[in-house]
Amino acid sequence: MAGTLWLVGTPIGNLGDLTERARATLARVDLIACEDQRRTRALLSHLGIPSPRLLTVNEGNEPRRVPEVLEHLRSGRDVAVVTSAGMPALSDPGYRLVAACVEEGISVDAVPGPSAAVTALVLSGLPTDRFVFEGFLPRRRGPRRARLRELAEEPRTIVLFESPRRISDLLEDARAELGERRAAVARELTKVHQEIVRGFFSDLVDRLGSQDLKGEIVVVVEGAPEKAPADLVELTGRVGSLTREGVPHSEAVARVARDAGVSRR
């Protein structure tokens, strides 16, 4: 009988956030696939868990490690997947392993744990009922601004990850492509120097632009504002103009609705 692949959430800062179930799972599995062996050994030492066999699985080598992990699972061994912090497979290694196990019918389970994205979202003061997680945007300015343009009409709250070195560039690009919006910058979540800075893009650029920031950063951005209702009289007039030019009524309605971004109704 095949083993189980366990996705185990680990603390994003405060070690007290590790659950008892996560501790028990890490103590009993046969192999831990980890992003950084040094950090995982330190966590296991803190928990008083004798270190089992560790296998490095990161973004660079995950495709090559999948067959090796599958072989352990096929032989009946349980394998835990952990990252340096937070939930595996969420902008971190793990997705390919899960997909391979699902494809082969091998059991996959999760021990939920801390998530920087969700923690920053609920602390941001922005709407939490609907949100979209974008992870890291492209590093280069051109592709980054192109992706931001694609998000310009996104009505849901947007959650991003960013490096401290690029936070100023991200905020300036976001202001240029999305317009002036509310946002929150969260860093060092759950740690001693946790900081949540809230305001409009321009405020955040002024406050953070000259600072030498440290630690991992989550940026939460207000979604696009609702569009003002289209002027029905104006749209009806445009339909009338097209029909007088010989365009069939149904086609004229469809064309005007498409151009105005509204329903044909």
N, C-alpha and C positions, 0 to 999 in steps of 0.2 A: 504494500500500500504506500502511495506517495506521501511525502510530508506536506507541510503547509508553509506557504510564504507569508510571513507576518510583516506588515508595515507598521513600524513602531514610532510614534511621535515622541520626540525628545525636547527638552527645554530649549527655549530660544534665548535664555539668559539666566533666569533664576532656577537653580537646580531643584528647588523645592517644588517646582511645578510638575516634576515627573510623577506619573500615577503609580499606584501599587501594582496595577495590572501590567504596566510597562516594565516595571522592575522584575516581576515574576517571569514575564515572557523572555526578557533578555537573559535571565539566569538559567532558563531551561532549554533554550534552543541549541542546536548542534553547531550552527554557523551564523556569524553576523556579517552581513554584507554592508560595509560602512563607507562613507564618503572620505573620511579622514581617520586613519587608524590611531593617530596620536590623540585626537580629541575623544574618540570612542573609548580608548583605554583609560583616559582620565575619568570619563563618566563612569565606567565600570568600577574603577578603583574607588571613586566616591561612594558608590552604592555597595561596596564590599562584595562584588561579584567576581569570582575567579574568571579571568579572561578566557573565553572559548576561542576557537579558531576564528580569526578575522580575515575577511577578503575585501580588498579595496575595490569599490565600485563607484566610479564617478562619471561625470558627463563625457569625459574623453574615452573611457574604456568600457562603458556599460554594454555596448553592442557585442564586444568580444567576451564579456563575462557572462552573458546570458546562458550560453550552453553549459558552462561550468556550474552555475547555480542550479540549472535545471537537472543536471546529473545528480547533484546532492539531493534534490527534492524527489527525483524518481526512485532513489535508493531508500526512501523513507525518512530522511533527515528533515527536521524543521529548520527553516532559515528565517532570520529576522533581517529586515532592511532598515537601516537608520541613516540619517544624514547628519551633517554637522550641527544642525538645529532645525526644529520644526518637523512638519509632516513630510515623509518621503513622497516622491512623485509630483509634488506641487512646486514647480519651478526648480526642481532638484532631481537627482537620479531616482529611478524606481519605476517609471512608467513602462519602459521596455520590458522589465522583468514581469510586471503585472500582465502586460499584453501577451507575453509568451506563455505564462502559466494559464491564462484564460483560454488561449488557443489550444493548449494541450490538455485541458481539463484538470489541472492541478489546483488544489484549494488555495485561495487567497483570502486573508483576513487582515483586519486592522486594529491596532490599539490606538484610538484617537489621542491626540496630544496638542500641545501649544501650536499656534499658527500665527506668524507675524502679520500676515495679510488680514486675518480676521480681527486680531487684537488692535491693529492700527485703525481698521474700519470702525469698530465700535467706539474707539476713543476720539475719532475725528470730529464728531459733532455734525457730520453730514448724513444724509439719508442712508439707511441701512436695509430698507425693505427690498431693494433691487440693486445689485452691483455686478460689475464685470471685473475679473482679475486678468491683467495684462502682463504681469511679471516684469521682466527686464525689457525695455525698448532697445532698439539697435544703438550701438555705441556711437556710430558716426552720425554727424548732424543731419546730413541729407536724408538718409533712410529713417532717422528718428522723427524728423519733421513730417515726412510722408506718412508715417504711421499715425502721428498725432492728427494729421488732417483727416485720416480715415475715421478717427474717433470724435471728430468735431460735432457730429450730430447724435452721438451716443447719449441717450437720456439717463442711463443708469450711472450711479456713482462708480468711478474708475479707480482701481487699486493698482499701483505700480511699485516695482522694486527699483532701487537705483544705488549706484556707488557714491560714496561721499565726494569723490573727486569730480563727479559729473552732475551733482545736484543743481548747481547754479545754472548750468547749460540747459538742463531739463526744464527748470522752471521758466527760463526765458523763452525757450522754444514752445513750451505749452501756452504761455501768454500770447505769443505771436500767432499760433495756430488755432487755439481754442477761444481766444478772447479773455478778458478779465473775469476770473472765476474764483470762488472760494476753494481753498485746499488746506490740507494738513500734512505736515512733514513729521514723521515719527522716527525716532532713532533710539538705539540702545534699549529696546523694549524689554521690560521686566528687570532690567539691570539697575545698578546703583545710580547711574547718570541718565536714566530715562528722560527723554524730552519730547514733548508734543508741541509743535509750533503751528498755530492756526492763523489764517488770514487770507487775503486775496493774493494772487500771484505776485503783484507788484510789492506788497508788504513783505512777502516771504523772500523775494529777491533782495530787498533792502536789508532784511534782518540776517539772512544766511549767506549772502553773496561773498562777504569778506571773511567769513569764519572758516577755520581749518577744522572741519567736522571729522569725527571718527565714528566707526561702527556701521552696522548695516542700517539702511534707511528704507522706509516705506512711505510712499507718497499717495495720498488719497485726494481725488479731484472730484469736484461737483460735476454732475452730469449736465448735458446741454439743456438750456431752458426751453420750456414749451414754446412752440411757434404760435404767434398770434393767429386767431382764426382767419381764414381767407375771406375776403370781401365777396360775398355771394353775388352782389349786383355787378361787380367788375368782372367776375368770372363768367357770368351769364352773358354779359356784353361781348366778351371775347368769343364765346361760343356762337353768338349771333353773327359776329363779323365773319367768322369762318364759314358758316352755313351760307351767308350771302355771296361768298366767293365760290360756292359750289361744293364745299366739303360736306359729305353726308353728316347728319346730325350726330349719330352715335360716334362717328370717328372724331368729330369736332369736340364732343364732350370728353372722349378719352384723351385727346391731345392736350386740351386745356388742363385737365385733372393731373396728367403726368407732369406737365411743365410747372404747375403750381404745387405739386407734392401733396395733393389731397385726393380723397376718395371720389370716384365717379358719381357717387350718390349725392 
